[in-house]
Amino acid sequence: MPPKRSHALVVTRNLPPLVGGMERLIWHIVEAIAGTHEVHVVGPEGSAKRLPEGVTASEVPLKPMPLFLLRAAWASLVSALRLRPTFVLAGSGLTAPIVWLAARLSGARAIVYLHGLDVETRHWLYRLLWRPLFRRFDLVIVNSHFTRDLALEAKVPAERIRIIHPGVELPEISKKAEARDAFRSHFGLGEAPLMLYVGRITPRKGLTKFVDDILPRVLNARPDAKLAVIGDEPHGALLKAAHGERSRAEEALANRKISSSVTFLGELAQNDPVLTEAYFSSEVMIFPVQDRPGDNEGFGMVAIEAAAHGLPTVAFAVGGVPDAVSEGISGKLIPSGDNDAFSDAVIGYLVKPNDLKSRPFAEKFSWTEFKIKLDRELKSI
């Protein structure tokens, strides 16, 4: 008879059915832990049926936020005292107080995975009550060197911090030609040079700035170029600044008289084949994230996803993005605010497409590598 496996408890707001990079990351964290532990998740309503096989869950309604936190706290405490887990893990800083308390009451280790905004946010109550608690965790995992520096500024002991970048699926490059033909035929793109934007449409992501300040210069050099936008304003996000951002982007396009050069495809699930086709069909990923104190990009998962498809990324070198783009290998890193250099880099890739040399860089971020690193750190405590 195989030995009985110990339990682990994961508490998070970020899991499918919510859509986004954090949600994919936490799902893979749960999957990785489930390989060595019996995992129970306290997560959002609707998440149970989307979890890896064998993982159990206590679902909590997302809204209103204060009630979510109270219900998640109760479910976590009950689960921790019942299961006596080896460790309790917070998927982000939001649920850190719940996890710390549940771990201390059940005799478990307390672990938190921090994203840039978890530490950088300027909300006064969060900074007063949440941020100081990170120093008391047994293990603090961060998604980039940028987030590590933020954690150090918050006085988290350096010896408790580990960097584990989010992972990526590695598609079959042999399907590139077929996928490219399907996507371009479906959307009537022909052989037009194609730029791709993937992500939420928020001020931080910089789409409006791009179409207003950079795209006109790109189109002046390549009038036949097109931009495909995959994503939309976030639904259920904690920050509300994104409201109306898509309309602002569309208004900028109309004012510049370049609306016909941009196609909005809306939000697509990570496993939607159209998303893979879009990556394979494009010449360059644009990632114009902005330098916004208190709201910086913690990593830059879409740049790794682009690299996995052999697609180079042009990005501003802000926040944790330099961890996600290898200069000259998987793309170009542009100094923040240098719109001319950004447009020149994009034009360069439209004129001379990349030769898939970004793929080896992406292989370092595979979910297999992610699991190995996570297992090693969990065993260390």
Sequence and secondary structure as in RCSB ss.txt:
>XXXX:A:sequence
MPPKRSHALVVTRNLPPLVGGMERLIWHIVEAIAGTHEVHVVGPEGSAKRLPEGVTASEVPLKPMPLFLLRAAWA
SLVSALRLRPTFVLAGSGLTAPIVWLAARLSGARAIVYLHGLDVETRHWLYRLLWRPLFRRFDLVIVNSHFTRDL
ALEAKVPAERIRIIHPGVELPEISKKAEARDAFRSHFGLGEAPLMLYVGRITPRKGLTKFVDDILPRVLNARPDA
KLAVIGDEPHGALLKAAHGERSRAEEALANRKISSSVTFLGELAQNDPVLTEAYFSSEVMIFPVQDRPGDNEGFG
MVAIEAAAHGLPTVAFAVGGVPDAVSEGISGKLIPSGDNDAFSDAVIGYLVKPNDLKSRPFAEKFSWTEFKIKLD
RELKSI
>XXXX:A:secstr
      EEEEE S  TTS SHHHHHHHHHHHHHHTTSEEEEEEETT GGGS TT EEEEE   SHHHHHHHHHHH
HHHHHHHH  SEEEESSGGGHHHHHHHHHHHT EEEEEE HHHHH   HHIIIIIGGGGGG SEEEESSHHHHHH
HHHTT  GGGEEE    B    GGGHHHHHHHHHHHTT TT  EEEEES   TTTTHHHIIIIIHHHHHHH TT 
EEEEE  S SS S  TTTTHHHHHHHHHHHHT GGGEEEEE   TT HHHHHHHHH SEEEE     TTS  S  
HHHHHHHHTT  EEEE  TTGGGT  BTTTEEEE TT HHHHHHHHHHHHHS   STTHHHHHTTBHHHHHHHHH
HHHHH 
